[in-house]
Amino acid sequence: MHLSKAAWTALVASVAFAACSLAPWQEGAGGEVSRSAWNGVGVLAGVAGVLLAAWEVARVARRGRRVPVPPQLPAAVLGLVLLGATIATFAAHDELRTTWAVAGLVLALVAALATWLDALPVVRIAPAARAAAPPPSPPAAPPPPARGPPGGARGGRGFF
């Protein structure tokens, strides 16, 4: 399957993010204590990065097989999850950040933007499809007006 430039960018950025997430994002004084991105909510960021890379590789390997949803949409969702979790991880590692943390944030941003740009043509089809749909049928005619009281205008109770 042919991938767009945006999809290739997302693939490369997500693979680079997955590798970058293993490096120390936070170091203690003297380099004695270090944390990678895989702490706390960073686990979600790491998993989203790996899943995004795997999804893009699967798109290349699929070779024309159909899926029930456009393949750009799961990638866009994973890109947004990756970006959100990376921002949360970056905020959590607020002291003694390393260059790896900044690189990871930039890579997550690039991956999210690339997946969104790849999904834009699919998202724009929906309004056009709605415009091409036939107009809704007119509402049913209202019921006939209610008749007067039984027995006519005299107010009687019926036949007796």
Summary of the structure (lengths in Angstrom):
residues: 160
radius of gyration: 29.3
end to end distance: 85.5
largest distance: 107.7
contacts: 426
relative contact order: 0.16
helix: 61%
strand: 3%
